[in-house]
Amino acid sequence: MNKRVLGLMVAMAIGVGACAPKESSGDPEKGIALSNLDTTAVPGNDFYQYATGGWQRLNPMTDEYSRYGVFEYLEKQNDERIKGLINEIAAKQNEQGTPGQKIADLFNIAMDTVKLNSEGYLPIKESLAKIAAIKSRDEVNGVMVEMMHNGIMPFFGFYVNADPQNSSMNIMNVNQGGLSLSNRDYYLDQDDKSKEIRAKFKEMVVKMFELCDVPVSQAKRNADYILNIETALAESHYDNVKLRRPYDNYHMVTLAQLSEQTPAIDWNGLFKELNVTIDSLNLGQPEPIAMANKLIAEQPVEALKAYLSWNVIDNAAKYLSDDFRNASFEFYGKTLTGVQVMQPRWKYAQGTVNSCLGNAVGQLYVEKYFPAAAKERMIKLVENLQLAFKQRIMNLEWMSSDTKQRAIEKLDAFYVKIGYPDEWKDYSALNIAKDSYYANIQRASRFAVDDMLMDVNKPVDKSEWLMDPQIVNAYYNPTTNEICFPAAILQYPFFSLEADDAFNYGAIGVVIGHEMTHGFDDQGKEFDKEGNLNNWWSEDDAVKFAQRVAVMSDYFDKFEVLPGVFANGKFTLGETIADYGGLQISLQAYKNATAGKPEADYAGFTPIQRFFIANAGVWACNMRDEEILLRTKTDPHALANLRVNGEFPHIDEWYEAFGVDSTNTMYLPKEQRVSVW
């Protein structure tokens, strides 16, 4: 569990939901896997199908996935690698208190189904009894703050992060939360699908309470209470678009003001329980916190007890007996994502170890699977991309010279992280024992919360990583102005030491450019080179930028992803701008790198054609309709196919490379294309 309970403006990642060609089908010299193409498709009509249709055909979705792509493919590969590392440790005697002992004992207890099934709900019985004993509204706060210390967040959440207006110091942040479902729209939309999801949610809640020996009549009342409370919270929550606006989510208040504004919440008691002394904090979304206060003040005590009990049960379900795991999976798996079967238990157990002891596992992973040559090659690629981005900024006809200079200063100030951290996390304070699976999860959660809270009112540590090395992803963090590329993403099909430049610039080069562009997207542009919320743009340049990126959001709004369901271009704008910028910057860097020494054609494709094929290939994906709906509501990244068919029509070189003209369905007249970076 990362110490950072990531906030709303913390990190912008490349995203998940892609897929990869099988490694054996790629050419070891060029990187392109010809079997992944569908050459019956017309590139200018559906480039996604053309570049990835073969992969989709060769990799049909299995029942344990709601989607299957590069991230899933690499995670599957990493699972096998990490499985070997953990099994090796778990099979031997490890000295008490060492990372090896903690990894082994946590994995083994997670795998012990006999113990888990014999315990039933015993691991949470004491917590539920404490809630059941609540007699008054005042007692609700006492139980709630203890739950929060254990990482269970009813009503709202909190996290520690750099102050957006003083990025060198960490502050406490309070943010909207308390929903079981992943998006407010599931509670508020009145279409048949949303109503069905709410009905099945209540069925799951009833089933879970029954598993805790609650009579069915009371379980049904509890389900009504819970849905009513969560719906009221959802009505007050900021939507996805508003959550992207940094200034709309920054409201510094003193603790005295917060206590006066929301007297039903015992803030002093909360921070005393957390052992934190603060005078002020950022109240990210005031209205949802006001609603939480109203609910605590006005809801029947019985309803509040039901809601708190549900938070305990829901948080614990996947760490309890198979009855709980199955009930949780029926809803969160089958109903919400369309997955038909659970993954094998060892994957869940391994995922828990990764979550609770991620840096310890990451250290083992890096030692065995991350070559030094890969880091050296990446450093050079990043330098090349920075130079290319600088060139593009200098050549922008719409941006003033003063804003260009400040943009370049921010670009030059990027803090770059590649592979793994310089120092590994110390887990000596985390006790992993053989009492119960869930007891270990509680201790790990409290360890993560305490670890995070140690940074309140302290200087920001720029060397800290927000992702473990074995995570297949990358990110940009605006408050530290950093770009990070963990070891696990630096492998085929994103990156290969054997592949040519056309492939690597089309794949990992675009990822690098993507993360760089996040520093200048609709959200990142609000932060200066020091990571502070600070308008460093001229007023005229800011207007021009907004007009130009609106072309992108309007364009994506028109994509119908399911019957009657459209993409949300404003919600995905930061990521679509980053994809666009990544393509433009990496193309420039590729041209720079091969100037005077052009690469040869291969298998009938020019280098620029291979660049686009390589990029499209990392987004090849099979996905269920339920997952499409879920991602459209919750994921700031565009769907995988739109990261190709929605982006390439705005890149001039793509038209030239594949002879796309006005007779093709993906064609956009020059004046309708995005022109930003």
Salt bridges, closest charged atoms under 4 A:
GLU64 OE2 - LYS347 NZ 3.40
GLU72 OE2 - ARG67 NE 2.65
GLU119 OE2 - LYS115 NZ 3.03
GLU146 OE2 - LYS130 NZ 3.19
ASP189 OD2 - LYS633 NZ 2.82
GLU196 OE1 - LYS193 NZ 3.98
GLU196 OE2 - LYS200 NZ 3.19
ASP224 OD1 - LYS202 NZ 2.56
ASP248 OD2 - ARG245 NH1 3.55
GLU273 OE2 - HIS149 ND1 2.82
GLU273 OE2 - ARG446 NH2 3.70
GLU298 OE1 - LYS294 NZ 2.98
GLU302 OE2 - ARG221 NE 3.93
ASP322 OD1 - ARG325 NH1 3.62
ASP322 OD1 - ARG345 NH2 2.80
GLU330 OE2 - LYS334 NZ 3.17
GLU397 OE2 - ARG548 NH2 2.98
GLU409 OE1 - LYS529 NZ 3.95
ASP412 OD1 - LYS390 NZ 3.09
ASP435 OD2 - ARG443 NH1 2.93
ASP450 OD1 - HIS149 NE2 2.62
ASP451 OD2 - LYS425 NZ 3.14
ASP455 OD2 - LYS3 NZ 2.69
ASP455 OD2 - ARG4 NH2 2.94
GLU464 OE2 - LYS3 NZ 3.77
GLU464 OE1 - ARG4 NH2 3.16
GLU482 OE2 - LYS417 NZ 2.96
ASP500 OD2 - ARG610 NH2 2.68
ASP501 OD1 - ARG377 NH2 3.50
ASP521 OD2 - HIS518 ND1 2.73
ASP522 OD1 - ARG244 NH2 2.65
GLU526 OE2 - LYS525 NZ 3.66
ASP540 OD2 - LYS544 NZ 3.18
ASP557 OD2 - LYS570 NZ 3.92
GLU575 OE1 - HIS514 NE2 2.97
GLU575 OE1 - HIS518 NE2 3.07
GLU575 OE1 - HIS637 NE2 3.37
ASP579 OD1 - HIS514 ND1 2.81
ASP579 OD2 - ARG643 NE 2.83
GLU627 OE2 - ARG631 NE 2.70
ASP635 OD2 - ARG631 NH1 2.55
ASP635 OD1 - HIS637 ND1 2.67
ASP652 OD2 - LYS670 NZ 2.17
ASP652 OD1 - ARG673 NH1 2.81
GLU653 OE2 - LYS591 NZ 2.77
